[in-house]
Amino acid sequence: MVRRAWVPLLVVYFAYGALGLIDISRDFWVKESLHLSPADLASLGVWLGLPWTIKMVFGQLVDSLPFLGSQRRSYLVLGAGLMAAGLVVLAGAAGGWLAFMAPAGLYVLGNLLLVLGTVLQDVVADAMTTEVVDRVNPDGTPREEAAVQADLGMVQLLGRIALSLGMLSVAGLSGWLAQILARETVFLIALVIPVITLLAAAMARDEAHQSHALDWRILGGGLAFGAMVVALALVEVPFAQEIVFLLSMAVVIRMLALVTREVSAEHRRAILATSIIIFAFRATPSAGDGAFWFTLDELGFDEAFLGHLRQTWAILSVLALWLLRHQLTRHSVARVLFWLTLAGGVLSLPTIGLFYGVHHWTEAHLGFGARTIALVDSAAGGPFAQLGMVPLLTLVAFYAPPAARATWFALMASLMNLALVAGSLQTKYLNMVFTVGRGDYGQLGALLIVATLIGVALPLLALAIFRPRA
């Protein structure tokens, strides 16, 4: 099933998932040591998500500019280096042996380096997903389109599985390490993850990619946009994040229009409708870090149990991706996302119930409490996080032209990551309306309910409008 040429890119995705090793330690460090509110953290999430929205810059470099004689391996090495630098900065901040910035500033810097490293690696892996599938038979005749698309879908599916396996491999371990080791020690242990990426680079076959001319409309526009984002962040312009988001949308949509000119009008409309539906699915808000703090302060969840939750989530994600592989690669995006949206709304109810004390009733009458409810909810909801993107990635992989595959993937990923930025902005607004703080959870119930309603209504509205064209 898994071909040798597919292994290096799957290892890259695995390493990305394994970066979750630091998640619990980082979350606890933020709560224990950094004086940031849930609204502040949601706002930081917007800024840290922006490098994902300019993936077209990385895509253009990977497509057109060999780095140290390579268009794949060297960029993977560079990404691993950035990731390692970010982990060292976080370790230095947590351990107090880096003091050239305040701890909150080092937190932002370390996470920014991690994001840049993972974005670069992700761009390379995305480009490789289209290159490892043969478009011709051994005798030189073209393969059937259905067979090519099935292989491309399988590669995308295996990529999501590799990502989930990476998460699974560290989920329980992340909680255990966070419980017994200092935060800085966990960050330093995570340096093994960039080494995994280096192994992927070593396994990748010698490239025979032809370097194509830089498209300065994409590269120049992306660089100008990046410079503008940095300027707005440094100057602290009012509504800077909202301005950046709107400009990002305009830039990405314009660039997508440029690179999809070679595709027929019918297929462009289908890609557009599909993209809008998935954008709405991903642009839904969460309750923010206040909900996580509530589980620590009021429900008594500790590092080890949170690791157990994440491990359960990851196991079910892998199983669901594999068991639903045919439905994901053969059914329409609209059908897949309709059921995922409904399931997501239903699976938000246990979390709301925990805030209102449903676990006290279940413990008194049914013999199980908050931890069992959280575990069952995680097991049921875990599979849905990775499912929605597979159909769109297959569509993009099928139509991406050979000369600009990394750019195509990067632009589409930029659009999808802008959806996450939209979700983070909504999370920030909700936390400004419903104030939640450490030990102050009076408005958390209303926040959870409103976030759930938006999370269901927004995708269903997009489906109602655009489903016939998707």
PyMOL commands that set and color helices and strands:
alter all, ss='L'
color gray80, all
select helices_A, chain A and resi 4-33+38-53+55-64+73-95+103-131+145-180+183-189+192-203+216-235+240-259+265-282+289-297+303-323+325-330+333-347+349-355+358-365+370-385+390-399+402-433+444-469
alter helices_A, ss='H'
color red, helices_A
deselect
rebuild
show_as cartoon
